[in-house]
C-alpha cells in the first residue's frame, strides 16, 4: 500500500517518521511506497491557537489532494497536535485517514497501563488526547500546560532541543510518575524524540509516534487492511 504523509509539522518529526517507517519496512525485507507533502508549521500553529479547525482542514484537504495525485492509498498527519481538526478534515479528504490518536487507547491497555502522563502540545495535554482514551486514564501537569506547551512548540519549530528544555521535559515526566501515579509517560508530541531519544530517564516512556508508525508499516506491507487499521473514510 502506498502511504501518504502530511509532513513539515514539524520537520524533525517528519524525519523520524521517515526513518522509523523505512527501518520497519527494511526489517520486513519489503520495498516502501511513500509520498510526503510539506505543510507550513507556522500556519498550523496560528490555526491551532485560534481554534480555526475549518481553515486548517481545508489546508489539509489540499495537501491530501496532492498525495492522492501522487498515487497514495491513504493519508496520515505526522503531528498529534495537528489532529485538532481531524473531524473537520475527514469529510474533505479524498483519501482514508489513518489517525495517530485512535490506536493509542488499545496500545496502552495492552501494556497494562492504568494511568499515563502526557507531554506534548497544549491542546493534546488539555484535552487528554482529544478525549479518545476509554481504557486508560490520562494526566498532565495542569498548572504547567502553558509553559510545557510553549516550550514544546518552540522546540518543534526550531527542530532542536536545548539542555534546559530537555531538563524541563524530563523533570515533568518524573513528577507525573511520582506525584500523579503515571505508569508511563507518553511522548504525545511527535517532536519529543529530540528531547528523549537515547536517554534513560528512569521511568517508562512510550513514543506515540512509534505506535502510529507500526500501524502505517502494517498497511505499507499489506499485513493489515485499512478497515483493520481503523482508517476513517
C-alpha positions in Angstrom: 0.0 0.0 0.0 1.2 3.5 -0.9 1.4 5.6 2.3 0.9 9.4 2.1 2.2 11.6 5.0 1.5 15.2 5.7 4.9 16.3 7.0 6.7 19.5 8.0 4.7 19.9 11.3 7.5 19.9 12.4 10.4 18.9 10.2 12.1 16.8 12.9 9.0 14.7 13.5 8.8 14.1 9.7 12.4 12.9 9.6 11.7 10.5 12.4 8.6 9.2 10.7 10.6 8.6 7.6 13.5 6.9 9.4 11.4 4.6 11.5 8.9 3.7 8.8 11.9 3.0 6.4 13.5 0.8 9.1 10.3 -1.1 9.7 9.9 -1.9 6.1 13.6 -2.8 5.7 13.2 -5.2 8.6 10.4 -6.9 6.7 12.5 -7.1 3.6 9.9 -5.2 1.6 10.1 -2.1 -0.5 8.2 1.0 0.6 5.9 3.2 -1.4 5.8 6.6 0.4 5.0 10.2 -0.5 5.4 13.1 1.8 3.9 16.6 1.3 5.2 19.6 3.3 2.8 21.6 5.4 3.5 25.0 6.9 4.1 24.6 10.7 3.5 28.3 11.3 0.1 28.2 9.6 -0.8 25.2 11.7 0.3 26.9 14.9 -1.8 30.0 14.1 -4.9 27.9 13.2 -4.4 25.7 16.3 -4.1 28.5 18.8 -7.1 30.3 17.2 -9.0 27.0 17.0 -9.6 27.6 13.3 -10.4 24.0 12.6 -12.2 24.5 9.3 -9.4 26.6 7.9 -6.7 24.0 8.8 -8.9 21.2 7.5 -9.1 23.0 4.1 -5.3 23.2 4.1 -5.0 19.5 4.8 -7.5 18.7 2.1 -5.4 20.5 -0.5 -2.3 18.6 0.7 -4.2 15.3 0.6 -5.3 16.0 -2.9 -1.6 16.2 -3.9 -1.0 12.9 -2.1 -3.8 11.2 -4.0 -2.5 12.6 -7.3 0.9 11.0 -6.4 -0.8 7.6 -6.0 -1.2 7.4 -2.2 -3.8 5.0 -0.9 -4.2 6.6 2.5 -3.0 9.7 4.3 -1.7 10.4 7.8 -0.9 13.6 9.8 2.5 13.5 11.4 1.6 15.6 14.3 -0.7 14.8 17.3 -1.3 18.5 17.9 -2.2 18.7 14.2 -5.1 16.3 14.8 -7.1 19.1 16.5 -9.1 19.4 13.2 -9.2 15.7 12.3 -13.0 15.5 12.4 -13.3 18.6 10.2 -10.7 17.2 7.7 -12.4 13.8 7.3 -15.3 14.8 5.1 -13.0 16.9 2.9 -10.4 14.2 2.5 -10.2 12.3 -0.9 -8.2 9.5 0.9 -8.9 7.4 4.0 -7.2 8.9 7.1 -5.0 6.9 9.5 -5.3 8.5 12.9 -2.2 8.7 15.2 -4.6 9.1 18.2 -7.0 6.2 17.7 -4.5 3.3 18.1 -3.2 4.6 21.4 -6.0 3.5 23.7 -5.8 -0.1 22.7 -2.0 0.0 22.9 -2.0 1.4 26.5 -4.5 -1.2 27.5 -2.4 -4.0 26.0 0.6 -2.8 28.1 -1.5 -2.8 31.3 -1.2 1.0 31.9 -3.8 2.3 34.3 -2.6 5.9 34.1 -0.4 7.7 31.5 1.2 11.1 31.8 1.1 13.3 28.7 3.7 15.6 27.3 3.0 17.5 24.0 1.1 20.4 22.7 -1.3 22.5 24.8 -4.4 21.0 23.1 -3.2 17.4 23.5 -2.5 17.9 27.2 -5.7 19.9 27.9 -8.0 17.5 26.1 -6.2 14.4 27.3 -5.6 13.2 23.8 -8.8 14.6 22.5 -10.8 12.6 25.0 -10.2 9.4 22.9 -8.8 7.3 25.8 -11.5 5.0 27.2 -9.5 2.3 28.8 -6.6 4.3 30.4 -6.7 7.5 32.5 -4.5 10.3 31.2 -3.0 13.0 33.4 -1.0 16.2 32.8 0.6 18.9 35.0 -2.4 21.1 34.7 -0.8 24.2 36.2 2.2 23.9 33.8 0.4 23.2 30.5 1.0 26.6 29.1 4.8 26.6 29.9 5.3 23.0 28.7 3.1 23.6 25.6 5.0 26.7 24.6 8.4 25.0 25.2 7.3 22.1 23.0 6.1 24.4 20.3 9.4 26.3 20.2 11.4 23.1 20.1 9.3 21.7 17.3 9.7 24.9 15.2 13.4 25.0 15.8 14.0 21.3 15.3 16.5 21.2 18.2 16.2 20.7 21.9 18.3 22.7 24.3 19.7 21.2 27.5 17.4 23.4 29.5 14.3 22.4 27.7 15.3 18.7 27.9 15.7 19.0 31.6 12.2 20.6 31.8 10.6 17.7 30.0 12.5 15.1 31.9 11.5 16.6 35.2 7.9 17.0 34.2 7.8 13.3 33.3 9.3 12.4 36.6 6.8 14.4 38.6 3.9 12.8 36.8 5.2 9.4 37.7 6.0 10.3 41.3 3.1 12.7 42.1 0.3 11.6 39.7 1.0 7.9 39.7 1.5 7.6 36.0 2.6 4.1 34.9 4.3 5.6 31.8 5.0 9.0 30.2 3.6 9.3 26.7 5.5 11.5 24.2 2.3 12.9 22.8 4.1 15.3 20.6 5.9 13.9 17.6 9.0 16.1 18.0 9.7 15.0 21.6 12.2 12.4 20.3 14.5 15.5 20.2 14.4 15.5 24.0 14.2 11.8 24.9 16.0 9.8 22.2 19.0 7.9 23.6 18.1 8.7 27.2 17.0 6.6 30.1 15.0 8.9 32.3 14.4 6.3 34.9 10.7 5.8 34.1 8.7 4.1 31.3 8.4 6.2 28.2 6.1 5.5 25.2 6.6 7.4 22.0 3.2 7.8 20.4 4.9 8.2 17.1 6.1 4.5 17.2 2.5 3.3 17.7 1.4 5.2 14.6 4.4 4.1 12.6 3.7 0.4 13.5 0.2 0.8 12.0 1.5 2.5 8.9 4.1 -0.2 8.4 1.5 -2.9 8.7 -0.5 -1.1 6.0 2.5 -0.5 3.8 3.4 -4.2 3.9 -0.2 -5.3 3.3 -0.3 -7.1 6.7 -3.3 -5.1 7.6 -6.2 -3.6 5.6 -7.5 -0.1 6.0 -10.5 -1.4 7.8 -8.4 -3.4 10.2 -6.3 -0.4 10.9 -9.4 1.6 11.8 -8.8 4.1 9.0 -11.5 6.8 8.7 -13.2 7.5 5.4 
